[in-house]
Amino acid sequence: MATTTNYGWTTPDDTALVKDGASAIRSLGTSVDTTTKALNPSTTLGDIEYRSSTANTNTRLGIGTTGQVLTVAGGVPAWGTAASGAGLTLVKSQVIGSAVSSVTVTSAFSATYDAYAIFVTGGTGSVNDENMTMQLGSTTTGYYACYIGAVYSTAASTIAANNNASNFTRAGNVITNGTQCSFEIINPFLAKRTYIKNGLYGGDTQYRNWGGYVDNTTSYTAFTLTPVSGTLTGGTIFVYGYALS
């Protein structure tokens, strides 16, 4: 009995009897149906077919879950978790209210990130005090920091420090025409010492750079910003998580 070149479907010989035509057509149809199904094993919405190790047969790869990407495992297609890349991800933004004496940002830190960047933009202070404190969680002891800067008008240097203070006393800038601060915080959620670095801000009279740490192993999820005097109105606090790898 003759067969096709690629899939080996049975066809009538040239000498086959006409009376056997119906049987030959059924045999050919069955072969076509079997081969077509082997090439298209899909059963569910979103299935993907790929060439298997068996000749003239495909393998079904079921749909993955939300957020997964197509990758290769063991030489065949597979769904997997997308690799994280380095960069910043917005964790939370919080608008500061009107004439508030302090603002607490909750759910800022978690196990997702070990390092964060925090920015405060816009808004105003009710007085030109120029200082805004930062407190982690409910901790009121063990804050150590150095603040180094210069006075705009005289270029005189300014130095201040926290030595086992109740908060970071100069975390940001509060004046009547703007409120801002920016800094990076490392390990706030881990049960390790929390570090803060590269906080930069400039007020009406001077510019400062600072860094420090909190001397404990507390796991924090929140922080509070408080003007040394007066109140805050408007502006937004942005918390970004660092994807380090």
Summary of the structure (lengths in Angstrom):
residues: 245
radius of gyration: 33.8
end to end distance: 62.9
largest distance: 112.5
contacts: 700
relative contact order: 0.20
helix: 9%
strand: 49%
